Amino acid sequence: MALAGLTACEPIGRGGGSGGEAGTGGSGGAPGAGGSSATGGTPPGTCVPGSVVACYTGPAGTKGVGRCASGTQTCRPDGFGYGPCTGEVTPARELCATPEDESCDGEPRCAQPPPWARGFGGPGRDQGWDIASDAYGNYYVTGSFEGTVDFGTGPLTSAGQSDIFFLKLDAAGSVL
């Protein structure tokens, strides 16, 4: 039974109705205000068979970043829902040998170690505690040493058993 102004649909929502009931006071037979003579609309939860929509199942904020891209879903032949999302590219482990951003984090390359290495020390007990870097590519090292140590600027001698040091290096590894 259809309400005034609406079209009665087949169970799968693909029309075949009589054109709907006429509005209040009408004589019947003509299409009602809310329907057409054949379609009856698409009920909620259904789709038009064969219709295609964009889809993406990756984490929010990654679509369109790096390699990540939407795929498509096609409405099932019976009109009840869409099939699987195909053709999408979601985040993957970063491959350091490629220039692409597989992880879709906006950084196309893997973290690279500094292009240099430096060793410092003397005959006593020397130890680095921590290292940090700044936005300009400089590196900061803290630690301790006993006896004498040379960081490339001349020898430093501890005032007692052990002294601490704070060392600043530029992006090329030169002592500043």
Buried (B, 14 or more C-beta within 10 A) or exposed (E): EBEBBBBBBEEEBBBEBBBBBBEEEBEEEEBBEBBBBEBBBBEEEBBEBEEEEEBBEBEEEBBEBBBBBBBBBBBBEEBBEBEEBEEBBBBEEBEEEEEEBBBBBEEBEEEEEBEEEBEBBBEBEBEBEEEEEEEEEEBBBBBBBBBBBEBEEEEBEBEEEBBEBEBEBEBEEEEE
